[in-house]
């Protein structure tokens, strides 16, 4: 079976190899912020990819710029073609290299087809930056009111455009945005405990599991658990767990004890060296009055005392 490397696309994907015959040919792609014309596609993507119902207000905020977004779009007359060759990095770089949205939400470059033709949404990431007090206490150790937390509302890819690293590219765009905001100390999200693909994706991208949230979602009329994940920036740290606090308390006296034991062992080694024939304490010892003849490994204090 012929395999292709996921990192052939963007150099940063960590999800392993994918069989080439399972990879669709990715059409012309560019990255930009969501627009009003994307609303219908955005609703359709969430209905297909997520088991949770979103309110109409969420879609309004996403397309009018009140929520940060980065969308991967393709010309509407283009389509992913299954069982066709997978484009390499040089092909995609023609369309994606300079097309990330800026931090102020401005649009990137158009694809080589040009014009204002209708575009189809392929994938999207949506985020909101809020004061840290709106999040669980475990997210940040420092309760500075000026600190903020970025929340990943959704990250989804239409099935026809998967296996091309688009999720990684979109997450990278959000991370760059967070890195440009010094007040943002953490990037967080909630993931269903049963969504093993998403759990592995975020863990491989540096996110840490902080907390289990029982009955966080209601899906199909039944409660479902979720995990809280976070990745910290600009010196932000999560609240230490009970085990970490206990280990920190025990570590201080252990460090002092280990330091004292090392000092005693070093002193004992020096005394044994001084009493040996090579240390000046035996018949074959060197003349302690002759500084030039001291053993090169023996400290001057130990040599003079012999």
C-alpha positions as CSV (number, residue, x, y, z in Angstrom):
1,X,0.0,0.0,0.0
2,X,1.3,3.4,-1.0
3,X,1.5,6.0,1.9
4,X,2.0,9.7,1.9
5,X,3.4,11.8,4.8
6,X,0.9,14.2,6.4
7,X,3.8,16.7,6.9
8,X,4.2,16.9,3.1
9,X,1.5,19.5,3.3
10,X,2.5,21.9,6.0
11,X,5.6,20.6,7.7
12,X,3.9,20.6,11.1
13,X,1.2,17.9,11.1
14,X,1.9,15.1,13.7
15,X,-0.9,12.6,12.9
16,X,1.2,10.1,11.0
17,X,0.9,8.7,7.5
18,X,-2.2,8.3,5.4
19,X,-2.8,5.8,2.6
20,X,-2.6,7.7,-0.7
21,X,-5.7,6.1,-2.2
22,X,-7.8,7.5,0.7
23,X,-6.6,11.1,0.1
24,X,-8.7,13.3,-2.2
25,X,-7.2,15.8,-4.5
26,X,-7.4,19.2,-2.7
27,X,-8.6,22.0,-5.0
28,X,-7.4,25.6,-4.9
29,X,-7.5,26.7,-1.2
30,X,-7.1,30.1,0.5
31,X,-7.5,31.1,4.1
32,X,-9.5,34.1,5.3
33,X,-11.9,35.3,7.9
34,X,-15.5,34.3,7.7
35,X,-17.9,36.5,5.7
36,X,-21.7,36.9,5.5
37,X,-21.8,34.8,2.4
38,X,-20.4,31.8,4.4
39,X,-23.3,31.6,6.8
40,X,-25.2,28.8,5.0
41,X,-22.1,26.7,4.6
42,X,-21.2,27.4,8.2
43,X,-24.5,26.1,9.4
44,X,-24.2,23.0,7.2
45,X,-20.7,22.2,8.4
46,X,-21.8,22.3,12.0
47,X,-24.8,20.1,11.3
48,X,-22.6,17.5,9.6
49,X,-19.6,17.6,12.0
50,X,-20.9,18.3,15.4
51,X,-23.6,16.6,17.5
52,X,-24.4,19.8,19.4
53,X,-27.0,22.3,18.2
54,X,-25.8,25.9,17.9
55,X,-28.0,29.0,18.3
56,X,-28.5,31.3,15.4
57,X,-26.7,34.1,17.3
58,X,-23.5,32.0,17.2
59,X,-23.5,32.0,13.4
60,X,-24.3,35.7,13.3
61,X,-21.3,36.5,15.5
62,X,-19.0,34.2,13.5
63,X,-19.7,35.8,10.1
64,X,-19.9,39.5,11.3
65,X,-16.5,39.5,13.0
66,X,-17.5,39.5,16.6
67,X,-15.8,36.1,16.9
68,X,-12.3,35.5,15.6
69,X,-12.4,33.1,12.7
70,X,-10.1,31.6,10.0
71,X,-11.8,29.7,7.1
72,X,-10.4,27.5,4.4
73,X,-12.3,28.2,1.2
74,X,-12.2,27.0,-2.4
75,X,-14.0,28.2,-5.5
76,X,-17.5,26.8,-5.6
77,X,-17.0,25.2,-9.0
78,X,-14.1,23.2,-7.6
79,X,-14.6,20.0,-5.7
80,X,-12.5,17.4,-3.9
81,X,-11.9,14.4,-6.2
82,X,-11.6,11.1,-4.4
83,X,-9.0,8.6,-5.5
84,X,-6.9,11.2,-7.4
85,X,-3.3,12.2,-6.7
86,X,-2.6,14.2,-3.6
87,X,-1.0,17.6,-4.2
88,X,2.4,18.2,-2.8
89,X,3.6,21.2,-0.7
90,X,4.9,23.2,-3.7
91,X,1.4,23.0,-5.3
92,X,-0.4,24.2,-2.2
93,X,2.1,26.9,-1.3
94,X,1.1,28.7,-4.5
95,X,-2.3,29.3,-2.9
96,X,-1.8,29.2,0.9
97,X,1.6,30.7,1.7
98,X,0.4,34.3,2.2
99,X,-3.3,33.7,2.7
100,X,-3.7,33.5,6.5
101,X,-5.9,36.2,8.1
102,X,-4.2,39.0,10.0
103,X,-4.8,39.5,13.6
104,X,-7.3,42.3,12.9
105,X,-9.5,40.0,10.8
106,X,-8.5,41.4,7.3
107,X,-8.7,39.0,4.4
108,X,-5.9,37.1,2.8
109,X,-5.1,36.9,-0.9
110,X,-7.4,35.5,-3.6
111,X,-6.7,32.1,-5.2
112,X,-5.2,32.2,-8.7
113,X,-8.6,32.0,-10.3
114,X,-9.2,35.5,-9.1
115,X,-12.4,37.5,-9.2
116,X,-15.2,37.5,-6.7
117,X,-16.7,34.2,-7.6
118,X,-18.7,32.2,-5.0
119,X,-16.5,30.3,-2.7
120,X,-17.3,27.1,-0.9
121,X,-16.3,26.6,2.8
122,X,-14.0,23.7,3.3
123,X,-13.0,24.1,7.0
124,X,-13.1,26.7,9.8
125,X,-11.9,27.5,13.3
126,X,-13.8,29.9,15.5
127,X,-12.5,31.4,18.7
128,X,-13.5,33.9,21.4
129,X,-11.3,35.8,23.8
130,X,-12.8,36.5,27.2
131,X,-11.7,37.5,30.7
132,X,-10.3,34.6,32.7
133,X,-12.9,34.7,35.4
134,X,-15.4,33.3,32.9
135,X,-13.6,30.0,32.8
136,X,-13.0,27.2,35.3
137,X,-10.6,28.0,38.1
138,X,-8.1,25.3,37.0
139,X,-7.2,27.1,33.8
140,X,-4.9,29.8,35.3
141,X,-3.0,29.8,38.5
142,X,-2.6,33.6,38.5
143,X,-6.0,35.3,39.0
144,X,-4.9,38.7,37.5
145,X,-8.1,40.4,36.2
146,X,-6.2,41.7,33.2
147,X,-5.4,38.2,31.9
148,X,-7.6,36.7,29.2
149,X,-8.3,33.2,27.9
150,X,-9.0,32.3,24.2
151,X,-11.6,29.6,23.7
152,X,-11.9,27.4,20.7
153,X,-15.6,27.4,19.9
154,X,-15.4,25.0,17.0
155,X,-12.9,23.5,14.6
156,X,-14.4,21.5,11.8
157,X,-13.6,20.2,8.3
158,X,-16.1,19.0,5.7
159,X,-15.6,15.3,5.1
160,X,-14.7,15.8,1.5
161,X,-11.8,18.0,2.5
162,X,-10.3,15.9,5.3
163,X,-6.9,14.2,5.3
164,X,-5.1,17.3,4.0
165,X,-3.9,18.9,7.2
166,X,-6.5,21.7,7.1
167,X,-7.3,21.4,10.8
168,X,-3.6,21.8,11.6
169,X,-3.3,24.8,9.4
170,X,-6.3,26.4,11.0
171,X,-5.1,25.7,14.5
172,X,-1.7,27.1,13.7
173,X,-3.4,30.3,12.5
174,X,-5.2,30.6,15.8
175,X,-2.1,29.9,17.8
176,X,-0.2,32.7,16.0
177,X,-3.1,35.0,16.8
178,X,-3.0,34.1,20.5
179,X,0.8,34.5,20.5
180,X,0.3,38.1,19.3
181,X,-1.9,38.9,22.2
182,X,0.2,39.3,25.4
183,X,-2.8,39.4,27.7
184,X,-4.0,36.0,26.5
185,X,-2.5,33.4,28.8
186,X,-4.2,30.2,27.7
187,X,-6.1,28.6,24.8
188,X,-8.8,26.2,26.0
189,X,-11.5,24.0,24.6
190,X,-13.9,21.2,25.6
191,X,-13.8,17.8,23.9
192,X,-16.1,14.8,24.2
193,X,-14.4,12.1,26.2
194,X,-15.4,9.6,23.5
195,X,-13.9,11.7,20.6
196,X,-10.6,9.8,20.5
197,X,-9.5,11.5,17.2
198,X,-9.9,15.0,18.6
199,X,-8.3,14.0,21.9
200,X,-5.2,12.7,20.1
201,X,-5.1,15.7,17.8
202,X,-5.0,18.3,20.6
203,X,-2.6,16.4,22.8
204,X,-0.2,16.1,19.9
205,X,-0.5,19.8,19.4
206,X,0.6,20.6,23.0
207,X,-2.7,20.8,24.8
208,X,-2.9,19.5,28.4
209,X,-6.0,17.7,29.9
210,X,-7.0,19.7,32.9
211,X,-10.3,18.4,34.1
212,X,-13.1,15.9,33.6
213,X,-16.6,17.6,33.3
214,X,-19.4,15.1,33.9
215,X,-22.6,15.6,32.0
216,X,-21.2,18.7,30.2
217,X,-23.0,18.0,26.9
218,X,-26.6,16.8,26.2
219,X,-26.6,14.8,23.0
220,X,-29.6,13.0,21.7
221,X,-31.3,13.6,25.0
222,X,-28.6,12.0,27.1
223,X,-25.8,13.6,29.1
224,X,-22.2,13.2,27.9
225,X,-18.9,13.9,29.6
226,X,-16.2,16.2,28.3
227,X,-12.6,17.0,29.0
228,X,-11.3,20.5,29.5
229,X,-8.0,21.0,27.6
230,X,-5.6,24.0,27.6
231,X,-2.4,25.2,26.1
232,X,-0.7,28.1,28.0
233,X,1.1,31.1,26.6
234,X,3.1,34.1,27.8
235,X,3.9,32.6,31.2
236,X,0.5,31.4,32.0
237,X,0.3,28.2,34.2
238,X,-2.6,25.9,35.2
239,X,-3.6,25.5,38.8
240,X,-1.5,22.8,40.4
241,X,-3.3,19.5,41.3
242,X,-3.4,18.2,44.8
243,X,-0.7,15.6,43.9
244,X,1.5,18.3,42.4
245,X,1.1,20.4,45.6
246,X,2.0,17.5,47.8
247,X,5.1,16.7,45.7
248,X,6.1,20.4,45.9
249,X,5.9,20.3,49.7
250,X,7.9,17.2,49.9
251,X,10.5,18.3,47.4
252,X,11.9,21.2,49.4
253,X,13.2,19.1,52.4
254,X,14.3,16.3,50.0
255,X,16.4,18.8,48.0
256,X,18.1,20.0,51.2
257,X,18.8,16.5,52.4
258,X,20.2,15.5,49.0
259,X,22.4,18.6,49.0
260,X,23.8,17.8,52.4
261,X,24.5,14.2,51.5
262,X,26.4,15.2,48.4
263,X,28.5,17.6,50.4
264,X,29.4,14.9,52.9
265,X,30.3,12.4,50.1
266,X,32.5,15.0,48.5
267,X,34.3,15.7,51.8
268,X,34.8,12.0,52.5
269,X,36.2,11.5,49.0
270,X,38.7,14.3,49.5
271,X,39.8,12.9,52.9
272,X,40.4,9.5,51.4
273,X,42.4,11.0,48.6
274,X,44.5,13.0,51.0
275,X,45.3,9.8,53.0
276,X,46.3,7.8,49.8
277,X,49.9,7.6,48.5
278,X,48.9,9.9,45.7
279,X,47.4,12.5,48.1
280,X,50.6,13.1,50.1
281,X,49.8,11.0,53.1
282,X,51.9,7.9,52.3
283,X,55.5,6.9,51.6
284,X,55.1,7.6,47.9
285,X,53.3,10.9,48.4
286,X,54.3,14.2,46.8
287,X,56.1,16.9,48.7
288,X,53.4,19.2,50.0
289,X,55.8,22.1,50.1
290,X,56.3,21.9,46.3
291,X,53.3,23.6,44.8
292,X,54.3,22.6,41.3
293,X,54.3,18.9,42.1
294,X,50.7,18.8,43.5
295,X,48.4,16.3,41.9
296,X,46.4,18.1,39.3
297,X,43.1,16.6,40.5
298,X,43.6,17.5,44.2
299,X,42.3,20.9,45.3
300,X,44.9,23.2,46.8
301,X,43.2,23.2,50.2
302,X,43.4,19.4,50.5
303,X,46.9,19.3,49.3
304,X,48.2,21.9,51.7
305,X,46.4,20.2,54.6
306,X,48.3,17.0,53.9
